[in-house]
Amino acid sequence: MTKYPVRYFIYFTFSILVFEAAGHLFYGDRLRSDLWTQLDSDGLKHTPNFDGSFRNFEMSYRVRTNVDGFRDRLKLKELGPADWIAVGDSFTFGVGAELEELWLKHLGRKLGTNFYNAGVAGGNPKHYIKNYMRNLEEANHKGVIMGFHIATDFSSQKKQNLIKPIQEYDLLYYRWRTLVFLGSNSITYNVFRDIYYLIKGGRKSGLEPQMSSTQLPQELISYNCKLITDFAKYLQSKHKKFLFAFIPEAEIILRGINEKNIYAEAVRDFEICLQKARIDFANPNNKLHLLPLVKRKKLFYEVDKHLSRTGNKMFGDFLFHFGINAAAF
């Protein structure tokens, strides 16, 4: 009798492996490792003149970097005094969308200005600032806009041991996702998660640990606040403008900015830090309640799986209507 469950388990495992292989064949892989060039232990940069095609469920998209190693059509030497440089992680770099469909390009068209895409996929503020100092500072530009995503920026810093937070668990990927075939890079996991989100429009409570304000990584918040405020002061000394833009966080979209959870608390702490330093910032998280429920669920789905064509347009519109002070540009 015991041989049948074992046989069914083998059949199930084999089916999952076949599904994974077919998924990677037709769905498309994540960004290739040769897209990155390691500067040193503190910095990441993209490989100059990289050219690759990738796919997601919404579309196929092309990733091309210029001679300077950034995903933009312009070369750094072609920037003008009215142009802005956009720094950030993969949400700014644009994993999942064409270059001209990115939120920063969409926002730039609405404001009548140009945002040069200097985003680095997988980076965090330490990378953004080091890249700016080494590769961007001498370019002609008016100011810098930093796209900041609470969850991925903190998670990236823990994984790369740039700073050790108080918590034992990772801030982005929880232990229940580390089961076999259920990792965040798994096609099987992503397919079933996307189907669930399409049906429910939200995350099932209880799957992830409930995080209270007592579990906030204050060490990470303090570290990043000092890093960013020092950078803003440095830009000011060079007569450059600086704008800090919060990218909507999935948990806040789903649960609200006023609910006690680790991301909402971190966003509010960051706001206090930026206000004390008199740094201009745009925080659409505070305006999410103004969105109709259907759009809020859609934005949650887009941010949680990563911004694609639809999500970039939604975020760009949202920043323009609720977050950005157009006079700054």
Secondary structure, DSSP 8 states (H G I E B T S, - for coil): -THHHHHHHHHHHHHHHHHHHHHHHHT-----GGGEEEEETTEEEE-TT-EEEEE-SS-EEEEE--TTSSSSSS-GGG--TT-EEEE-SHHHHTTTS-GGGSHHHHHHHHHT--EEE---TT--HHHHHHHIIIIITTS--SEEEEEE-HHHHHHHHHHTTSS--S-SS-SSS-GGGGSTT-STT-HHHHHHHHHHHHHHSS--TTSS----GGG--HHHHHHHHHHHHHHHHHHHHTT-EEEEEE---HHHHHH-TTS--HHHHHHHHHHHHHHHTT-EEE-GGGGGGGS-HHHHHHHHHHHHH---HHHHHHHHHHIIIII--GGG-
